[in-house]
Amino acid sequence: MRTALCSALALAAACSGAAPASGPAAPHPTDAAPRRAALDAVLQRQWEYRLAHEPELATSVGDPRYNDRWSDYSAPAIAADLDQARAFLDELRAIDPAGLPEQDVLNHRLMVRELQRRLDEARFEGWLMPIDQFTGIQIALPQMVSVQPFATVADYEHYVARLDALPTVLAQAIALAKDGQAKGLIPPRFILERVVGQGEKLAAGPAAQSPFAQPVERFPDAIPAAEQKRLRAAVLASIEQRVLPAYAAFTTFVRRDYAPKGRTEVGAWALPDGDARYAAAVKFYTTTDLSADEIHELGLREVARIEAEATAIARRLGFAELASLQASIRADEKLHATSREDILGRYQTLTDAMYRELPRLFGRLPQQKMGIQPTEPYREKEAPGAEYILGTPDGSRAAVVRVNTADPTHRVLTGVETTAYHEGVPGHHLQIAIAQEVPGLARFRQFAYYGAFIEGWALYAEHLAKEVGFYRDPYSEYGHLEAELMRAIRLVVDTGLHHKKWSRDQVVAYFRAHSALDEPTIQNETDRYIVLPGQALSYKVGQLTILRLRQKAQDALGAAFDLRGFHDEVLGGGALPLDVLEERIDAWVARRKAAR
């Protein structure tokens, strides 16, 4: 999944880690009203501050007030942002949440831990590595085209202002990278060499063929022809005179000055304070206290379990062992796509079928719609097989699953079904759209990012599809297990890379030994884990937690367990840290017991 919430565009974005659980709220004292009002005021100011200082976030969530600008990534701005986080934290700690309504207590708790995490992790200065081929600033900027509105003349004028300011953003990224290099904070050299290729494409003319020119290929009918002509000229002039030269300068810097000095060791352990840096990433992405060693062992156990299930399918299909089935899949042209349109059509058909089954699994369904579109050509080489881009709560921009259709005849189709359920429904779209629509949920919680919850839910959603009768074809059933196996492999190789000091070749070899993934995917996945330490851990840790909580609730409630009610409870509070989710489900079980 990709959103504007925790992308490279938010170099110092606030995304929560874990913290000890608080106790139950006391009865409401008489002074609760003014404390509640004070809490609401701080949370509202903090949200407004984020929107004003992260314009990309504001655009992404449908707030148009800052569509003419970018975030300020200068060193003074980053320092000021941390100072403001301290100020908000001090204000919140001055408010005693005891006795306030349950959701107010939770709002206080979540925001305190979010701000504290940001301040704690500031010592790692992660913003000093803003350039990589997956989430780097150079590809994050054109991705904003897909979420910026283009309905009115003012929308286009805001966009021109944003284009005019783009050179400043790239210059700030260069300055941050230089500061990081001086402190030993720099990505691996081979990663940066791939950035050069991206930069060259984005710097190339003519302006009309730039991804930044996409909004002027077709205008809304409501914009008069004369205005269309003027706005098109303004957009193309900004691209020609400002955007393309800025990308050329950026690419020259990476090619000549930055990439040659990239580090040779790929693991986070090779960075300053590397072990603590990775431990913080593990905590952030899993919202647990699991150690890297514990996660590595968990991954090995899950790989063995899933391989055993996949082997059973291989034998049903007439293969002596799993490796024979995997080799057959790689070689069988019937299991590969025939065209870009073939891939998109399959995603749409599967999504339509799943929509019809959702009422069996959920009491609450989102109103927000979702479309299927191809990944933008300028980044499809490095992009994942599919990804989710959130829509806006007001419906002005529909959510989208972007599907990578590059090199279609070399793309194996066995995993398409499970990926469709992961990225769309009942996965990311269902969870994220519901969070935006829950009545009374604080704004910061409507768009909260907790990787283990969000990715864990999407992986759990793949499992749900089997419960309602999907994966009817044994190759799709195998593809589902293969996808789950990849998430288990991630536990092994991510901790291997960044904690156990595995080489890149060791990761590739482990993938080849334990999966049927095609070689481009193996290479791409390996590089992704190098660039984003810890992120790959969120899927399996989250999924296993949700499955455990479901079994725990079933054991406690017996015949009174309601699967739709369980799902509604999991999703009804927005994304949450896993420890908070467990408290929520425990409380739901207690209420159900008391009502019997």
CORHU-V215175 format. One record per backbone hydrogen bond with DSSP energy under -0.5 kcal/mol. NH is the residue of the N-H (numbers start at 1). CO is the residue of the C=O. E is the energy in kcal/mol with one decimal. If there is no record, write none. Layout:
nh = {NH;NH}
co = {CO;CO}
e = {E;E}
This chain:
nh = {2;10;11;13;15;32;35;36;37;38;39;40;41;42;43;44;45;46;47;48;49;50;51;52;53;54;57;58;59;60;61;62;63;64;66;67;69;73;78;79;80;81;82;83;84;85;86;87;88;89;90;91;92;93;94;95;96;97;100;104;105;106;107;108;109;110;111;112;113;114;115;116;117;118;119;120;121;122;122;123;124;125;128;129;132;136;137;139;140;141;143;144;144;145;146;147;148;156;157;158;159;160;161;162;163;164;165;166;166;168;169;170;171;172;173;174;175;176;177;178;179;180;181;182;183;183;184;185;186;189;192;193;194;195;196;197;198;199;200;201;202;203;204;204;209;210;213;214;216;217;223;224;228;229;230;231;232;233;234;235;236;237;238;239;240;241;242;243;244;246;247;248;249;250;251;252;253;254;255;256;257;257;258;259;261;262;263;270;271;274;277;278;279;280;281;282;283;284;285;286;287;295;296;297;298;299;300;301;302;303;304;305;306;307;308;309;310;311;312;313;314;315;316;317;318;319;324;325;326;327;328;329;330;331;332;333;335;336;337;337;343;344;345;346;347;348;349;350;351;352;353;354;355;356;357;357;358;358;360;361;362;363;365;371;373;375;379;380;380;382;383;387;389;392;393;395;399;400;401;402;402;403;403;404;405;408;410;411;412;413;416;417;419;420;421;422;423;424;427;428;429;429;430;431;432;433;434;435;436;437;437;438;441;445;446;447;448;450;453;454;455;456;456;457;458;459;460;461;462;463;464;465;466;466;467;467;468;468;469;470;477;478;479;480;481;482;483;484;485;486;487;488;489;490;491;492;493;494;495;496;497;498;499;500;502;507;508;509;510;511;512;513;514;514;515;522;523;524;525;526;527;528;529;530;531;532;535;536;537;538;541;542;543;544;545;546;547;548;549;550;551;552;553;554;555;556;557;558;560;561;563;566;567;568;569;570;571;572;574;579;581;582;583;584;585;586;587;588;589;590;591;592;593;594;595;596;596}
co = {388;7;9;10;13;29;31;32;33;34;35;36;37;38;39;40;41;42;43;44;45;46;47;48;49;50;54;54;55;56;57;59;58;62;63;64;66;71;74;75;76;77;78;79;80;81;82;83;84;85;86;87;88;89;90;92;94;95;97;101;101;102;103;104;105;106;107;108;109;110;111;112;113;114;115;116;117;118;119;120;121;122;125;126;130;132;130;136;136;137;139;140;141;142;143;144;144;152;153;154;155;156;157;158;159;160;161;162;163;165;165;166;167;168;169;170;171;172;173;174;175;176;177;178;179;180;181;180;184;263;188;189;190;191;192;193;194;195;196;197;198;199;200;201;206;207;210;211;213;214;220;222;224;225;226;227;228;229;230;231;232;233;234;235;236;237;238;238;239;242;243;244;245;246;247;248;249;250;251;252;252;253;253;254;258;259;187;267;268;271;273;274;275;276;277;278;279;280;281;282;283;291;292;293;294;295;296;297;298;299;300;301;302;303;304;305;306;307;308;309;310;311;312;313;315;314;321;321;322;323;324;325;326;327;328;331;332;333;408;411;339;340;341;342;343;344;345;346;347;348;349;350;351;352;353;354;354;355;357;358;358;564;363;399;401;403;376;376;377;379;379;402;400;397;61;392;369;389;371;387;400;373;401;385;403;405;407;408;410;335;413;413;415;416;417;418;419;420;421;422;423;424;424;427;428;429;430;431;432;433;434;434;438;442;442;443;445;448;450;450;451;451;452;453;454;455;456;457;458;459;460;461;462;463;463;464;464;465;466;465;473;474;475;476;477;478;479;480;481;482;483;484;485;486;487;488;489;490;491;492;493;494;495;495;496;503;504;505;506;507;508;509;510;511;511;518;519;520;521;522;523;524;525;526;527;528;532;532;534;535;537;538;539;540;541;542;543;544;545;546;547;548;549;550;551;552;553;554;557;558;561;562;563;564;565;566;567;568;571;287;577;578;579;580;581;582;583;584;585;586;587;588;589;590;591;592;593}
e = {-2.5;-1.8;-0.7;-2.0;-0.8;-1.5;-1.3;-2.9;-2.4;-2.2;-2.4;-2.6;-2.1;-2.2;-2.6;-2.4;-2.3;-2.6;-2.2;-2.5;-2.4;-2.2;-2.4;-2.2;-2.2;-1.9;-1.0;-1.8;-2.7;-2.3;-2.1;-1.3;-2.9;-0.7;-0.6;-1.5;-1.5;-0.7;-2.1;-2.3;-2.5;-2.1;-1.8;-2.1;-2.2;-1.9;-2.1;-2.0;-2.7;-2.4;-2.5;-2.2;-2.4;-2.5;-1.1;-1.5;-0.6;-0.7;-2.2;-0.6;-2.3;-2.2;-2.7;-2.4;-2.4;-3.0;-2.3;-2.3;-2.1;-2.1;-2.6;-2.5;-2.2;-2.0;-2.1;-2.7;-2.7;-0.7;-0.5;-0.8;-1.8;-1.4;-2.2;-1.6;-0.5;-0.9;-2.1;-1.2;-2.0;-1.8;-1.0;-0.7;-1.4;-1.5;-1.2;-1.4;-1.8;-1.6;-2.2;-2.6;-1.9;-2.3;-2.1;-2.1;-2.7;-2.7;-1.4;-0.7;-1.1;-0.9;-1.1;-2.0;-2.3;-2.4;-2.3;-2.2;-2.1;-2.4;-2.6;-2.3;-2.1;-2.7;-2.7;-1.9;-0.8;-0.9;-1.4;-3.3;-0.9;-2.2;-1.7;-2.2;-1.0;-1.1;-1.3;-0.9;-1.5;-3.0;-2.5;-1.8;-2.1;-1.7;-0.9;-0.6;-1.7;-1.7;-2.0;-1.1;-1.8;-1.7;-1.6;-0.6;-2.4;-2.3;-2.1;-3.1;-2.7;-2.0;-2.1;-2.7;-2.6;-2.2;-2.1;-2.3;-2.7;-2.9;-2.2;-2.1;-3.0;-1.8;-2.4;-2.3;-2.4;-2.3;-2.8;-2.3;-2.2;-2.3;-2.9;-2.8;-0.5;-2.2;-1.9;-3.3;-1.5;-2.0;-1.6;-1.7;-1.9;-1.5;-2.4;-2.5;-2.3;-2.2;-1.7;-2.7;-2.2;-2.4;-2.7;-1.9;-2.0;-2.3;-2.4;-2.2;-2.3;-2.5;-2.1;-2.1;-2.4;-2.7;-2.0;-2.3;-2.7;-2.5;-1.7;-1.6;-2.7;-2.3;-1.5;-1.4;-2.4;-2.2;-1.7;-1.8;-1.2;-2.8;-0.6;-1.3;-2.6;-2.4;-2.1;-2.4;-2.0;-1.5;-1.7;-0.8;-1.5;-1.7;-0.8;-1.9;-1.5;-2.1;-2.7;-1.8;-2.0;-2.2;-2.5;-2.4;-2.3;-2.5;-1.9;-2.1;-2.3;-1.1;-0.5;-1.4;-1.0;-0.6;-1.8;-2.1;-1.8;-0.6;-0.5;-2.5;-2.4;-2.4;-1.6;-0.7;-0.6;-0.8;-1.3;-2.0;-3.2;-2.2;-0.5;-1.8;-1.7;-2.4;-2.7;-2.9;-0.6;-2.9;-0.5;-2.8;-0.7;-0.6;-1.7;-2.0;-0.6;-3.3;-1.6;-0.5;-1.9;-2.3;-1.6;-1.7;-2.7;-2.0;-1.2;-2.5;-0.6;-1.4;-1.1;-2.2;-3.0;-2.6;-1.9;-1.9;-1.6;-0.9;-0.9;-1.1;-1.5;-0.9;-1.6;-1.1;-1.0;-0.6;-0.6;-2.7;-2.7;-0.7;-0.9;-2.7;-1.7;-2.2;-2.4;-2.6;-1.3;-1.2;-1.9;-1.5;-0.7;-0.8;-0.9;-0.6;-1.0;-0.6;-1.5;-2.3;-2.5;-2.5;-2.4;-2.3;-2.0;-3.1;-2.2;-2.2;-3.0;-2.1;-1.5;-1.8;-3.0;-1.9;-1.0;-1.2;-2.9;-2.5;-1.0;-1.8;-3.0;-2.3;-2.0;-2.0;-3.1;-1.5;-2.3;-2.5;-2.2;-2.4;-2.6;-1.9;-1.4;-0.6;-1.3;-2.2;-2.5;-2.5;-3.1;-2.3;-2.0;-2.0;-2.0;-1.5;-2.1;-2.3;-1.4;-0.6;-1.6;-1.5;-1.5;-2.1;-2.6;-2.7;-1.5;-2.4;-2.5;-2.2;-2.6;-2.3;-2.3;-2.5;-2.3;-2.5;-2.7;-1.7;-2.4;-2.6;-2.1;-1.9;-0.5;-2.5;-2.6;-2.4;-2.1;-2.5;-2.3;-1.5;-1.5;-0.6;-2.4;-2.1;-1.7;-2.3;-2.5;-2.6;-2.2;-2.0;-2.6;-2.2;-2.2;-2.3;-2.5;-2.4;-1.6;-0.5;-1.2}
